[in-house]
Amino acid sequence: MTHSTPNNRQPQSKPKSRQMSPEKYARLKAEAKAPYRGLRKFIYVAFAASGFIGGLVFLAQLIAGREVGTAFPNLALQVGIVALMIWLFRLEQRAERKP
């Protein structure tokens, strides 16, 4: 009497219906290399938009001549935030293009 053990089993191939498409495999492989890339890009855009709106508010205060002593540093900060988010977004795009 021979008993079959797990070591004697032949590897079975996956049925056609369960195999992954090449496009899906490539997308999953890219996600594994750079997790949350889409989320990071969304955050960069959201923060840049917030900085832009804040910059418009402080620019309007400067033009109106109200609280110039505090409006100017705040405007500079908002411009810096927008510049940083644009730089980070571009870095992310360059990394995405590399093979």
Secondary structure, 3 states (H helix, E strand, C coil): CCCCCHHHCCCCCCCHHHCCCHHHHHHHHHHHHCCCHHHHHHHHHHHHHHHHHHHHHHHHHHHHCCCHHHHHHHHHHHHHHHHHHHHHHHHHHHHHHCC
